[in-house]
Amino acid sequence: MARIYLAGPFFSDQQIDRIHRVEAALKANPSVDSFFSPMETNTTDDNGQQFTPEWAKRVFKLDTEEIDKADVVCAVTDFVHQNMDSGTAFEVGYAFSSHTPVVCLQELDEPLNLMIGQALCFYTKDVEELATYDFDKLPKRPYTGKTF
């Protein structure tokens, strides 16, 4: 069973809803042992504050350590139009560089940056497909849509 790192933006109600739906799909998936969702992590600095330099260092360290522990990164690429969240793009690049497979969910009908499209091993537009995807065998499905 696979350990998953869930990468994706959570800055708007729509994005938060999407992350929650992916979390539910991963919980339902029998090939998923566990997953780490940065949205659910309440990291603060020593003074209980967020958005400080100390907080940023802690979040970066935690997230990269969790990617290192993951068997697969599940990335949500939807953000604003054809732009991808820069943090999610970093997580995908970090995973690819570490030879960690990347599964991609993109619900919105937008082109995908060629670097992301080429880094992933499986692409879907349906969050429900993540509930049945075999994260142990990692069947391939390349991105074949518009790129830029």
C-alpha positions, 0 to 999 in steps of 0.5 A: 500500500502506498503513502501519498503526498497531496500537493495542491493549492488551498487559497480559495473555497473552490480549491479547499473543496477540491482538496477535501474531495481528493482527501476523501477519494484517497481515504476510500482507496484500498491501495492507499496506506496513508497520505499527507495533506499540507492543508491539514497541517497547522505549522507555526513558529515558536510564538504560534505565528504563521507567515514568518521566516521561521514558519516558512522554514518549518513548512518547507522542511516538513513538506520536503521531508514528507515528499521524501517519505512518499511513494507517490505525489498526487498533485492538483494542478487547478489554480487560476486559468492556465497558471499552476500554483507555484508551490504545487509546481515546486512539489511536482518538480521536487518529486520528479527529481527524486524519482517519485511518481506523480499522479495529476488531477486537473478538473478545470479545462485549461492547458497544462504547462509542458514541464508538468505534463511531462513529469507526471505518470498518470493524468485524470480530470475525475477526482472519483478516479483517485478512489480506485486508481492502483497507487501500488501498480501505477498504471500510466496515462499521459497528459495529451491535452493542450500544452504551453 
